[in-house]
Amino acid sequence: MKGSLLIRFNTRLVNISLSLIIIVTAVPGLLHAQTPASDLDADGIQRRITRARALAAAGNLPAARSELEALQRTAGVDPSVREITLVLLAGIYIDQADYSYAENLLNAAFAARATGGESAARAYFVLAGQVLGGVRARLERYRVFGLNVADGELPSEAAGDLDRLRTLIERVFAQGRQLRDENARNMDATALLEEAAGVRVRLARKEDERARWQAEVTDARQRLIGADRRVAGNGTTAPLTPPPTTRTQTSSTPTGTSQPAAQPTSTPANSAPSTTAANQPARNTPTGAAQNVGTGTTPPAASNSQTAPAVMPADGSPLQVGSLLPKATDKPAPTYPSSARNARVTGRVTVYLMLDEKGAVSKVERTDGPELLRGAATDAARRWKFRPTVVNGQPVRVSGFINFNFTL
């Protein structure tokens, strides 16, 4: 890969953020950094955007939508403001199940990127990321209400809603595929394909459909890893971001021996410290991968996968066992979201889970860590499998946590 291409590629990764949070919090600077073409007051525009956000947060989506659409129609509004309002509108359209409106915004942005240069291309990726985030939020509603999106017996209203979501995701995927076909080295397009296919996997109705979209996820991920390796292996130009290094920390195990940890072991926020670390040998992880190392502190008795401390909480609440890593039997790795990858977001996400008497995940209680990484970590944690915990011969419910380390 040539040096100039490498610089442009890394610059795009730094500049392109699919995060609505990052964009919206940047609004004041955008408005004051550039003078609008008309006599519109920048503070007034900021107040209108803030009002629209507040209305949406309060659940008054029609009013928020009306405010944002009015801003879109206002002559002389700075292009950066238009981009922000488009992203906000896409989220509201999906919240209101007006998927055709969201798709129209997406199609318009995709067409504009062909002639609008770098800024138009960036706007498209931002909008596509918001669409994917909106679909994930809709899927979460089905989960909250205890509905399986693969259930063929769902009422027609729900089945139709899910079909439209599938169509919307497939539109994003088709556009990402076209962008990659136009330029095989467009890693932004490949990252978008990975994320879109990952969402489409969650909407699969049958195993063959799931396998097809999972294959697309794997293909995109391998292309991304291959690109990272080509960049790292370029003898003429060093990558702007250094490859990850494995830090080694020696900690005491229950047997008194020592072994290297995949990442430094620490206690998550609001957790009491303990004396035993659940460690795992360091692994070679490709650049840009998410590690499901699950490091964290664990009470000594909880390190036994079959036996927990004998004293149960008097109020009938689940037994707190700390790290759930020792109990895990199947540990799927999370997918690194392209929105976080493009924004160069890294870090550790702690997912707090409740397990039922059979060891299955019954509830995700909360998550801590970078916002852009929480969804991927939560999705992976729900797929983990665990051994049941037995106290005095009886299986019991437990609460604990898993740590996921995301590195670039």
Buried (B, 14 or more C-beta within 10 A) or exposed (E): BEEEEBEEBBEBBEEBBBBBEBBBEBBBEBBEEEEBEEEBEBEEBBEBBEBBBEBBEEEBBEBBBEBBBEBEEBEEBBBBBBBBBBBBBBBBBBBBBBBEBBBEBBEEBBEBBEEBEEBBBBBBBBBBBBBBBBBBEBBBEBEEEEBEBBEEEBEEEBBEBBEBBBEBBBBBBEBBBEBBEEEEBBBBBBBBBBBBBBBBBBBBBEEEBBEBBBEBBEBBBEBBBEBBEEBBEBEEBEBBBEBBEEEEBEBEBBEEEEBBBBBEBBBBEEBEEBEBBBBBEBEEBBBBBBBBBBBBBBBEBBBBBEEBBEEBEEEEEBBBBBBBBBBBEEBEBBBBBBBBBBBEBBEBBBBBBBBBBEBEBBBBEEBBBBBBBBBBBBBBBBEBEBBBBBBEEEBBBBBBBBBBBBBB
